[in-house]
């Protein structure tokens, strides 16, 4: 009986872990676009902003492919900025299309959040 309970517990933990991963993956673009709203950040700063405002631990190997995809979608733009010392940094910012898209995403998110709160009460 104990083995069965342990198995059920582990299956539940696996389900929750997978669900959390999917939620994070599904909201990462939304989070990045909101962080970039009105600001320019280079990659490391963007990772630090994500960590500061969420419980997500995001790696460079996750961020840069996503930023390239957002650039291909014309949601963000980037520019290289020379530094007084060290290597140049690539700064990211929202494009006009990104700003409009983010407004639509924020409106949808607020509606979704309101609906979810009604369900879980």
C-alpha positions in Angstrom: 0.0 0.0 0.0 2.8 2.4 0.9 4.4 1.7 -2.5 1.2 2.6 -4.3 0.8 5.8 -2.3 4.4 6.7 -3.1 3.9 6.0 -6.8 0.7 8.2 -6.8 2.6 11.0 -5.0 5.5 10.8 -7.5 3.1 10.8 -10.5 1.3 13.8 -9.1 4.7 15.6 -8.5 5.7 14.8 -12.1 2.4 16.1 -13.4 2.7 19.4 -11.4 6.3 19.8 -12.5 5.4 19.3 -16.1 2.5 21.7 -15.8 4.7 24.4 -14.2 7.2 24.0 -17.1 4.4 24.4 -19.7 3.1 27.5 -17.9 6.5 29.1 -17.8 7.2 28.2 -21.4 3.8 29.6 -22.5 4.2 32.9 -20.6 7.9 33.6 -21.2 7.3 35.6 -24.3 4.6 37.6 -22.6 6.9 38.3 -19.6 9.8 39.4 -21.9 7.7 41.8 -23.9 6.3 43.4 -20.8 9.8 43.8 -19.3 10.9 45.5 -22.6 8.0 47.9 -22.5 9.6 51.3 -22.4 13.1 49.9 -21.8 16.1 48.6 -23.7 18.0 45.7 -22.1 20.9 43.5 -23.3 20.7 39.8 -22.8 22.2 39.5 -19.3 20.1 42.4 -18.0 17.0 40.9 -19.4 17.7 37.6 -17.7 18.3 39.5 -14.4 15.0 41.4 -14.9 13.2 38.1 -15.4 14.7 36.6 -12.3 14.0 39.7 -10.3 10.3 39.8 -11.2 9.5 36.1 -11.4 10.6 32.8 -9.9 11.9 31.7 -13.3 15.5 30.7 -13.8 16.2 31.3 -17.4 19.4 30.4 -19.2 21.1 32.2 -22.1 20.5 29.1 -24.2 16.7 29.7 -23.7 16.7 33.5 -24.0 18.7 34.1 -27.2 16.8 31.7 -29.5 13.5 33.2 -28.2 14.9 36.8 -28.8 15.8 35.7 -32.4 12.3 34.4 -32.9 10.8 37.6 -31.6 13.0 39.6 -33.9 11.9 37.4 -36.8 8.3 38.1 -35.8 9.1 41.9 -35.9 8.1 42.2 -32.2 11.6 43.3 -31.0 14.5 45.0 -32.6 18.1 44.9 -31.5 21.2 47.0 -31.9 24.9 46.5 -31.0 26.3 49.1 -28.6 30.0 49.5 -28.2 31.3 49.5 -24.6 34.2 51.6 -23.2 35.7 48.4 -22.1 34.8 44.8 -23.1 32.8 43.5 -25.9 29.8 45.2 -27.6 26.4 44.4 -26.1 23.2 43.6 -28.1 20.3 45.7 -26.7 16.7 44.7 -27.4 13.6 46.9 -27.5 10.0 46.6 -28.7 9.1 47.6 -32.2 5.9 49.4 -33.0 4.4 46.0 -33.9 5.6 44.6 -30.6 4.0 47.5 -28.7 0.6 46.8 -30.4 0.9 43.1 -30.0 1.8 43.5 -26.3 -1.3 45.7 -25.8 -3.4 42.9 -27.3 -1.7 40.3 -25.2 -2.1 42.3 -22.0 -5.9 42.8 -22.7 -6.2 39.0 -23.2 -4.2 38.3 -20.1 -6.4 40.5 -17.9 -9.5 38.9 -19.2 -8.0 35.4 -18.7 -6.8 36.3 -15.2 -10.3 37.6 -14.3 -11.9 34.4 -15.6 -9.5 32.2 -13.7 -10.1 34.1 -10.5 -13.8 33.5 -10.8 -13.3 29.8 -11.3 -10.9 29.3 -8.4 -12.9 31.2 -5.8 
